[in-house]
Amino acid sequence: MQQRWIRYELDGRVGFGTLEGEQVHEHRGDMFGEPEPTGRRFALADARLLAPTQPSKVIALWNNFGALRAKLNLALPEEPLYLLKAP
């Protein structure tokens, strides 16, 4: 059976664990390293699901903004143009 990892907020604290049915099995450590189960379990309905990872930057592709390019009367660039917004 495939494990389903989730990130959640419960009682004002962010955590992660595995989802088995409607039960969350809490883990500690690094989700992408060697996570350890804490033994704590709770109902999924009691938690608020979060994105799998904490976003740290925005990467955008200018070519996706065709309407803006047309509005500004700009030519389509030959190479993709990227925008990076880091903290």
C-alpha positions in Angstrom: 0.0 0.0 0.0 1.3 3.4 -1.0 1.9 5.9 1.9 0.1 9.3 1.5 2.2 12.0 3.2 0.4 15.2 4.3 1.3 18.5 5.9 -1.3 20.0 8.3 -2.1 22.6 10.9 -3.6 21.3 14.2 -4.1 23.4 17.3 -2.0 26.3 15.9 1.0 24.0 15.1 2.2 22.8 11.7 3.1 19.2 11.4 3.3 16.3 8.9 2.4 12.7 8.9 0.9 9.8 6.9 -2.8 9.5 6.1 -4.4 6.1 6.6 -8.1 6.3 5.8 -9.4 9.2 7.8 -6.6 9.0 10.4 -3.4 11.0 10.5 -0.3 9.3 11.9 2.0 12.1 13.1 5.7 12.0 12.4 8.7 14.2 13.5 12.0 15.0 11.9 12.3 15.7 8.2 9.5 14.6 5.8 12.0 14.2 3.0 14.8 12.7 5.2 14.2 10.1 7.8 10.9 10.9 9.5 10.0 9.0 12.7 6.4 8.2 13.8 5.5 9.8 17.1 2.7 7.4 17.9 0.1 10.2 18.0 -3.0 9.7 15.8 -5.9 12.0 15.2 -8.8 12.4 12.8 -8.1 14.2 9.5 -11.3 16.2 10.1 -9.7 17.9 13.1 -6.8 19.3 11.1 -6.4 21.8 8.3 -4.5 20.5 5.2 -1.6 22.6 4.0 0.5 22.6 0.8 3.0 19.7 0.8 5.9 22.1 1.3 6.4 25.6 2.6 6.6 27.8 -0.5 9.9 29.8 -0.6 9.9 31.5 -3.9 7.8 32.3 -7.0 9.1 31.3 -10.4 7.1 32.6 -13.4 7.3 32.2 -17.1 6.8 35.5 -19.0 5.5 33.6 -22.0 2.4 32.6 -20.1 1.3 36.2 -20.0 0.2 36.4 -23.7 -2.6 38.9 -22.9 -0.2 41.3 -21.2 2.3 41.0 -24.0 -0.4 41.9 -26.5 -1.7 44.8 -24.4 1.9 46.2 -24.2 2.3 45.6 -27.9 5.5 43.5 -27.3 6.9 40.9 -29.7 7.0 37.2 -28.6 10.5 36.6 -27.2 12.6 34.0 -29.1 13.8 32.5 -25.8 11.6 31.9 -22.7 11.8 34.7 -20.2 11.6 33.8 -16.5 10.9 35.8 -13.4 12.2 34.8 -10.0 10.9 36.3 -6.8 12.8 35.0 -3.8 12.5 36.0 -0.2 
